[in-house]
């Protein structure tokens, strides 16, 4: 379970980095409208390559109830990304990023505890350390007016709640299958993303941000492919261990984003973020005991 959850965290963080790079230069709605269908194409291609018979549980359809959970997850995930990017565009990232990561973790953990999951003391301590690491790693410098901070709180809570529901829905969809729930999730998410893009284009007056060029198109498509692969790893993690623990480890994805920004974009890593990465490593060690 730990390996798949860590893989999901790295892939989600890398996908967010690629999507963030593209969204800095083009409309977030245009980026999401590309990443979602790209991810759906990748998953459907893998399903076709593996085959329904040879793939067994990996590619089994899982029933209409699983498809329903997956569809709900697709809608929640797409809406969460819209709120996430909209928050970055109009509110401090230092408020939106850590709050969304924290809410998206706490919500599924609460459900897992209500369902009777009772991890041992080292796992609980490690999970709490990971929660602190999520906030520290996501921290960004800069102050803002109170109105912008309040706006950031709203976007952060909305995005985090949507991501938390996404984790819950996709976990429920993956009880008897893996790839098909992710494929359904991406198809529904693509429909939501394309609809949001069409509404944004219809409501926007003027040219807005520049159109996506070939380089940004490649980045957005890579982001979608990585995000879909992360979804598969996450579903596998929830099937192999405690759901709450899988969510905590997966939610360490901001660490991968920060590291990529440091080494690819040469962005300066703050001391508080370095502390967060150290805490994340310590938390992972504790939960693996």
N, C-alpha and C positions, 0 to 999 in steps of 0.2 A: 504493500500500500504506500509506504513512504516514498519509494522510488517513483511511482506514478504521480503522486501528489507533488513531489519536487519537480518532476518533468513538466507537469501542468503549470506550476508557478513560473518556471523559466520561460515556457512558451507563451503564457499569457503576458508576462512582462515584456518579452521581445515583440510580441504583436502590438502591445500598447505603445512601445517605443516607435515602431514603424508607422503605426497609425498617427501618433502624435507628430512625427516629422512631416507627414503628408498634410495633416490638419493645420499646421503652422502656415502653410503656403497656399492652401485651398480651403474651400468651405468644408467644415466637418460633416455636413449633410452629404456632400459629394463623396467624401472619403468613406463614410459608413455605407453609402449606396454601392460602393465598389467592394468593400471588404466582405460584407455579408454574402453576396452572390459568389464571390471567389471561394469562400470557405465552403459553401454548399456544393460547388462544382468539385472541389477536392474530395469531399466526403463521398459524394455519389460515384466518383471515379474509383475510389478505393473499394466501395461496396461492389461495384461491377467487377473489379479486378480479383477480389477475394472470392466472390461467388456465393450465392445463397446456400448451396449445399455444402461446399467444402469449408465455409466459414463457421458453420455451426452457430453457437450462441453469439458469436461475434457479429454476424450479419443477420441474425434472425429478426423478423419484424417486431415481435414482442406483443402484438395485439393492439387493438384500437385504444385501450386505456393508456398504454405507454405512449402511443402517438399523441393522445390528448395532452398528457403531461409535457411531452417534448414540444408541442405547438405552443403551450403556455410559456414554456421556458424560452422559446424563440422570441415571442413577443416581449417578455420581460427583459431579456438580454438586449434587444434592440432599443427599447425605451430607455434602459439604463445607460447605454452608450450615448444616446442623444442627450440625456440630462448631463452626463459626464462631460462631453465636449462643449455643451452649451455653458456649463459652469466654468470651464476653463476660459471661454470667450468673454464672460461678463463678470467674473468674480475671482478672488484670489485663489490660485492653485493651492496655496498653503492651507486653505480651509476646505476646499472641495476634495482634494486627493485623500488626505488621511481620514476624513470623516466618512467618505464613501467606502473606503477599504474597511474601516472599523465596523460600520453598520452592516456591510455585506457579510462580515464574519460573525458578528454577534447574533444576528437573526437566525441563521441555520443552527448555530450552537445551542440557542435556546430551544429550538425544536428538537434537536438531538437529545438534550437533557430531559425534555418532557417525555420523550419516547423511551427513556430508561437507560440511556448510555451513561455509564459510570466508570470513567477511566481512573487509573491509579494515580497516586500523589505525584510521582515524577512527571507523568503525562500532563496533569493539570498545571503544574508549575511551568512546564515547557510551553504549554499552550498560552498561558498568561504572558510569558516572556515574548512569545511570538506576536501576541496582540500589541504589546508595547513596541516591538520592533516595527510592525506595520505602520504605526503612527510616526515613529521617528524617521524611518526611511523615506516616508512620503513628504516630510516637512520641507517647505520651501521658504526662502527669505522674502522679506518685504512686508510692509504694513499696508493697510487699506482703510478707507473710511468705514464707519460702522454700517452704513447702508449696504456697502459691497460685501462686508463680512456676513451680514444677515442673509443676503442673496446667496452667498456661498454656502451657508448652512442649509438653506432650502435645497439647492442643487445637490449638495453632498448627501443629504439624507435621502432625497429622491433617488439618486443614482445608486446609493448603497442598498436601499430597500429593494430596488429592481434587481440588482445583482444578487442579493441574498435570495430573492424568490427564484431567480434563475438557477442558483445552486440547488435549491430545494426541488424544483420541478425536474431538472435534468437528472438528479439522483433518483427520483421516483420513476422516471421514464426508463432508467437503465437497469431495472431489476432483472429483466429477462433478455436483454439485448444491449448492444453497445453502439454499433455504427448507425443503424437505422434511426434511433432516437436523436442522435446528433445531426443526421441528415435532415430529418423533419424539423428540428429546431432551427437549422440554418435556413431552410426554405421559408419557414414562417418569418424568421427574422429578416430575411431578404425582402419579403413582401412589405413588412413594416418599414424597413429602411428606405425602400424605393418610394413608398407612399409619402413618407416624411420629406424626402428629397423633392418630390413633385409639388407638395404643398409649399415647401420653402421657396422653390423656384417661382411658383405662382404668386407668392406674397411679397417677394423681394423686388424692390424697385432699384434700377441701376445695375451696373455690372457686378458689384460686390467683389469678392476675392477672385483672383485669376483662375482660369480653368485649369484642370489637372493636365500636366504634360506627360510625356512618355515615362520620364523618370519617376514622377509621383505616382503614375499609374502602376508601375512595377512595385513600388514600395507598398501601395495600398493592397495590391493583390497578394503580395508576400504576407502582409499583416493578416489578411483573411485566411490564408492557408495555415499559418501558424496558430491562429485562434481556434480553428476547427480541430487541429491536432491536439491542442491543449484540452479541448472539450472531451475528446476521446480518452485522454490520459486521466482526466478528472473522473469520468464515469467509471473507468477501471479502478481508480483509487477508492471510490465509494463502495465498490463491490467487494473489495479485498480487506477492508478494515472499518474502523469506526467512522461514521459519517462526519461527526463534528470535528474530529482530528484531521480528516482529509480536507475539510474546508479551511481550517486554520493554516495548514501547510500550504495549500494552494493560494491562500490570500497573501502569501509573502511575495507575490509577483511584483510589487513596486521595487523590490530590491534589484531584480534583473533590469528593470527600466532605468534605475539610477546608475547602475554599473555601465550599461550601454551608453548612456548620456555622457558619462565620465570619459570613457575610452574611445568612443566614436566621435562624439561632438566636442570633446575636450571641455565639457562643462565642469566647473569646480564642485567637488563634493564637500559639503559642510561637515563639521565635526559631529553634529547631531545625527547626520545620516550614516557616518562611519560607525558610530555607536550602535545605531539601529541594525546595521549589517552584522556586527559582532553578536548582538543579542539574538538575531535571527538564527545564526549558526548555533549558539548555545541552546536555543529553544528546540531546534531540530534534533540536536544530540539528546536532549532530555526526553523528547517524545518517542525517540527510537529505542530507548532502554527497555 
